[in-house]
Every structure is written in structure tokens, then in C-alpha cells.
Amino acid sequence: MKVYHGGTCEIKHPDIVHSKDALDFGRGFYVTSYRKQAERWARRKALRNQATAFLNIYDLEDDLSSFRVLKFPKIEANWLDFICACRRGAKIYQDYDIIIGPVADDDVFQAVNFYFRGIWTQEQTLKELAFAMPNDQIAILSQTVLDLSLSFIQSVPMEDNHEQA
């Protein structure tokens, strides 16, 4: 399966070391199956860092059954609680090699943040998120799994960093 990572440099050999800790699915290397989503991420990072945006393209093994995979097929209560726990620094992601699910991006962050802070109930938050745009993130959480399952195809510098950022 072709997947994408948006950033500010070419990444031929991704690693876990450069990941932040309190991300949606924990510390890992994140890709998406949505090219436009990765392009938006790349443009945002480039604007923040005054750098060139790059779209990195990879092949992810289709058969992930030999790995410990957690999949959230849609925005739901378990997904919401998992993300909030990871953002609070819980290491619950360490039980898995790969986690796949929706992104708590800018479009849904405020709702998740209201739940995270105890302002909204889980039910209110999920109702608000029901209309979020389709997206996904695939977090590869183990360097060994990353090395075995992800192959670099190419990196494309994006000329127009300001479009749709």
C-alpha cells in the first residue's frame, strides 16, 4: 500500500528517535494513506519552520498480520480515550507495533481538547466529531517493524508551500 509522510526534508530511512512523545498514538513514525493530508502537513511544517515542504512516499507492507496492530476503524469512544491517554503521556501504545485510525487534527482538535479538559462529555464530543472529514494516520511504533514494513519510494519537494496550508 502506498503511504505518505509530509515534512521539511527527504526521509529515506525513517526512525522512531525523532518522534515526539505525546502524539495521538504515541511515539512513532506517522504516515497516512491520504496524499492530500500529507501535503497539508508538509506545508504547515514548512510554514512554521520557514523551510521547503517535502512529500515522502513509501510502500507499506499489505500484510501486517505478523505485527501487533491496533486499528480504530472510525472516530469512537475507545479512539477518543486512547488519544487522550497518549496525549497525557500514558505509554499504552507500547503494547502495539502499529496503530491505525483517524487523526485528531485541527478540524477535530477543539472537540478533543474540550473532552480532554472535562468541558464536554464523551457523548457530546463524539456527536461533534461525527462529521469530520475522512482521514487516517498509521503510527509505526517499533524501529524493527518500521525497518521491515516500510520501503522508501521517493521524496518530492513541493514548490508552492503556501497553497492550502
C-alpha positions as CSV (number, residue, x, y, z in Angstrom):
1,M,0.0,0.0,0.0
2,K,1.3,3.5,-0.9
3,V,1.5,5.8,2.1
4,Y,2.8,9.4,2.6
5,H,4.6,11.4,5.2
6,G,4.7,15.2,5.0
7,G,7.7,17.1,6.4
8,T,10.5,19.5,5.7
9,C,13.1,17.1,4.4
10,E,13.6,13.9,2.5
11,I,13.4,10.9,4.8
12,K,14.8,7.8,3.1
13,H,15.4,5.9,6.4
14,P,12.6,6.9,8.9
15,D,13.2,6.4,12.6
16,I,11.3,6.5,15.9
17,V,14.0,8.6,17.6
18,H,12.9,11.9,16.1
19,S,9.2,11.5,17.2
20,K,7.6,13.5,19.9
21,D,6.2,11.5,22.9
22,A,2.7,12.7,23.5
23,L,1.2,12.3,20.0
24,D,-2.2,10.7,19.2
25,F,-0.9,7.2,19.1
26,G,2.3,7.7,21.0
27,R,5.9,7.9,19.9
28,G,6.4,6.6,16.4
29,F,6.8,7.4,12.7
30,Y,3.5,8.5,11.2
31,V,2.2,8.1,7.7
32,T,-1.2,8.4,6.0
33,S,-2.9,6.8,3.0
34,Y,-4.2,10.2,2.0
35,R,-1.8,12.1,-0.2
36,K,-3.6,15.5,0.3
37,Q,-3.5,15.1,4.0
38,A,0.3,14.6,4.0
39,E,0.7,17.5,1.6
40,R,-1.2,19.7,4.1
41,W,1.0,18.5,7.0
42,A,4.2,19.2,4.9
43,R,3.0,22.7,4.0
44,R,2.1,23.5,7.7
45,K,5.5,22.3,8.9
46,A,7.3,24.2,6.2
47,L,5.5,27.5,7.1
48,R,6.3,27.0,10.8
49,N,9.9,26.3,10.1
50,Q,10.4,28.6,7.1
51,A,11.6,25.6,5.1
52,T,10.7,23.7,1.9
53,A,7.8,21.2,2.2
54,F,8.6,17.6,1.1
55,L,6.2,14.8,0.4
56,N,7.8,11.4,1.3
57,I,6.3,8.4,-0.4
58,Y,6.6,4.8,0.9
59,D,5.3,1.4,0.3
60,L,3.8,-0.2,3.5
61,E,3.5,-4.0,3.6
62,D,-0.1,-5.1,2.9
63,D,0.1,-8.0,5.3
64,L,0.7,-6.7,8.8
65,S,-0.7,-9.8,10.5
66,S,2.7,-10.7,12.0
67,F,2.8,-7.5,13.9
68,R,0.8,-6.3,17.0
69,V,-1.7,-4.0,15.2
70,L,-4.4,-1.9,16.9
71,K,-7.0,-0.4,14.5
72,F,-9.6,2.2,15.2
73,P,-11.9,2.0,12.1
74,K,-13.7,5.3,13.0
75,I,-14.0,8.0,15.5
76,E,-15.4,6.3,18.5
77,A,-15.2,6.3,22.3
78,N,-12.2,3.9,22.5
79,W,-10.3,6.0,20.0
80,L,-11.0,9.2,21.9
81,D,-9.9,7.8,25.2
82,F,-6.8,6.2,23.7
83,I,-5.7,9.6,22.1
84,C,-6.4,11.5,25.3
85,A,-4.4,9.0,27.4
86,C,-1.4,9.2,24.9
87,R,-1.5,13.0,24.9
88,R,-1.4,12.9,28.7
89,G,1.8,10.8,28.4
90,A,0.5,7.3,29.1
91,K,2.6,4.7,27.4
92,I,-0.4,2.4,26.5
93,Y,0.8,2.5,22.8
94,Q,3.8,0.4,23.8
95,D,1.7,-2.8,23.6
96,Y,1.5,-2.4,19.8
97,D,3.8,-2.2,16.8
98,I,1.4,-0.3,14.6
99,I,-1.7,1.7,15.4
100,I,-4.1,2.8,12.6
101,G,-7.0,5.2,13.0
102,P,-8.5,8.7,12.4
103,V,-6.4,11.8,13.1
104,A,-7.2,14.3,15.8
105,D,-6.1,17.1,13.5
106,D,-7.0,20.8,13.5
107,D,-10.5,20.0,12.3
108,V,-11.3,17.9,15.4
109,F,-8.7,19.2,17.9
110,Q,-11.0,21.6,19.7
111,A,-13.6,19.0,20.3
112,V,-11.0,16.5,21.6
113,N,-9.5,19.3,23.7
114,F,-12.9,20.1,25.3
115,Y,-13.2,16.4,26.2
116,F,-9.6,16.2,27.4
117,R,-10.2,19.2,29.7
118,G,-13.5,17.8,31.1
119,I,-15.7,20.5,29.5
120,W,-17.6,18.2,27.2
121,T,-18.8,14.7,27.9
122,Q,-17.7,11.8,25.7
123,E,-21.1,11.7,24.1
124,Q,-21.0,15.5,23.2
125,T,-17.5,15.1,21.8
126,L,-18.4,12.1,19.6
127,K,-21.5,13.8,18.3
128,E,-19.4,16.8,17.3
129,L,-16.8,14.6,15.6
130,A,-19.3,12.6,13.6
131,F,-19.0,14.9,10.6
132,A,-15.2,15.2,10.5
133,M,-13.5,14.8,7.1
134,P,-12.2,11.3,6.3
135,N,-8.5,11.0,7.2
136,D,-6.2,8.4,8.7
137,Q,-2.9,8.0,10.4
138,I,-0.7,5.0,10.7
139,A,1.7,5.1,13.5
140,I,4.6,2.6,13.3
141,L,5.9,2.4,16.8
142,S,8.8,0.0,16.6
143,Q,12.0,0.6,14.8
144,T,12.3,-3.0,13.8
145,V,8.8,-3.0,12.4
146,L,9.5,0.3,10.6
147,D,12.6,-1.2,9.0
148,L,10.8,-4.4,8.0
149,S,7.4,-3.0,6.8
150,L,8.1,0.4,5.2
151,S,10.1,1.0,2.0
152,F,11.1,4.4,0.7
153,I,9.9,5.1,-2.9
154,Q,10.7,8.8,-3.4
155,S,10.6,12.3,-2.0
156,V,9.0,15.2,-3.8
157,P,9.8,18.8,-2.9
158,M,6.7,20.8,-3.0
159,E,7.1,24.1,-4.9
160,D,4.1,26.0,-3.5
161,N,4.4,25.8,0.3
162,H,1.6,28.3,0.9
163,E,-1.2,26.7,-1.0
164,Q,-3.8,25.2,1.3
165,A,-1.6,25.4,4.4
